[in-house]
């Protein structure tokens, strides 16, 4: 049996936006064994999807030794530079495919990176250009199996994000959570272990679920009435399960990272310039994100939850 090794060792949102490319890869490689190098916390969800046969834990790009050596094909779904390319080449694959860095010039096994492209479209195009077939992404919804429900009917408020620039102020999230509770929503506030203080502040007595496993988070979001979050992994999980959502974008345009265009998903991005680009890793709250008001969020929530 031929083996394909895929590398995508990044965060939750990255994992979800890479699912359509994995689906296309599976279609193009019938009968192959597909092994994904990704953080271990994603293994249970991904192996149950049928998109991959195995997940080998890869937390850092310099620790890929557990991936199969000398695979028939290695696919870089991680990035477009040497940090991900070189570890794959070290496995000794018969063939590699990935993106070239700007200025690298054309190569048969490298596609051209487009920084303005939506994350989902980018990786689907790579698979299509290198392995053939259409580049049209399959629908994100339904690519993961529905897990056992957690607190069905909850309204999930997820105030955190990996960087400060993507975190809407806690006091505004608190105001949103209070208003939703007053309107009859069963609010649950989620976050990572490092965000416990933020979660407790926003929850203010409401259920606070900290450091859920990926499987538990998927079960919560899939069974939720509504999800409200910044531009982070939880927003993409809502898109996979078709859960109505309100997403607050700031430094990055939803044209590049937003959920699929659908009436059940409302993205708030009050940028005057459609070409605006902030710093997604910045240490200050993005000014475009700060333009979004509590009233804006509550109006969007009422719209998608109706």
Secondary structure as GFF3:
##gff-version 3
##sequence-region A 1 306
A	DSSP	beta_strand	3	7	.	.	.	ID=ss1
A	DSSP	alpha_helix	12	17	.	.	.	ID=ss2
A	DSSP	alpha_helix	19	28	.	.	.	ID=ss3
A	DSSP	beta_strand	33	38	.	.	.	ID=ss4
A	DSSP	three_ten_helix	40	42	.	.	.	ID=ss5
A	DSSP	alpha_helix	43	47	.	.	.	ID=ss6
A	DSSP	beta_strand	54	57	.	.	.	ID=ss7
A	DSSP	beta_strand	73	76	.	.	.	ID=ss8
A	DSSP	alpha_helix	82	90	.	.	.	ID=ss9
A	DSSP	beta_strand	96	100	.	.	.	ID=ss10
A	DSSP	beta_strand	110	112	.	.	.	ID=ss11
A	DSSP	alpha_helix	119	131	.	.	.	ID=ss12
A	DSSP	beta_strand	155	158	.	.	.	ID=ss13
A	DSSP	three_ten_helix	164	166	.	.	.	ID=ss14
A	DSSP	alpha_helix	170	182	.	.	.	ID=ss15
A	DSSP	beta_strand	187	191	.	.	.	ID=ss16
A	DSSP	three_ten_helix	193	195	.	.	.	ID=ss17
A	DSSP	alpha_helix	196	203	.	.	.	ID=ss18
A	DSSP	beta_strand	207	210	.	.	.	ID=ss19
A	DSSP	alpha_helix	214	222	.	.	.	ID=ss20
A	DSSP	beta_strand	226	230	.	.	.	ID=ss21
A	DSSP	alpha_helix	233	241	.	.	.	ID=ss22
A	DSSP	beta_strand	245	248	.	.	.	ID=ss23
A	DSSP	alpha_helix	254	257	.	.	.	ID=ss24
A	DSSP	beta_strand	265	268	.	.	.	ID=ss25
A	DSSP	alpha_helix	287	291	.	.	.	ID=ss26
A	DSSP	alpha_helix	294	305	.	.	.	ID=ss27
###
